């Protein structure tokens, strides 16, 4: 019984990882393969796919990073022409291009 329980737990974990890998594959395949994306950039794009628009604080909370680090990721994604901003100041939102 214990072995079956353990194997079910392993299977659950494997399926969860497989699902995440497939999701990342779908997201990265949408973009030109010549664009190099960091894991944090992929995470931000994944969040944008789910929410349609995000703010700097959403990125900070998701990645547990500082405001400056979040803005650095945003700037790189804007430079790569993957996202654009709407609004100004604290109300700035970021959307997929």
Secondary structure, DSSP 4 states (H G I P E B T S, - for coil): -HHHHHHHHHHHHHHHHHHHHHHHHHHHHTS-TTS---HHHHHHHHHHHHHSEE-HHHHHHHHT--HHHHHHHHHHHHHTTSEEEESSGGG-EEEE-
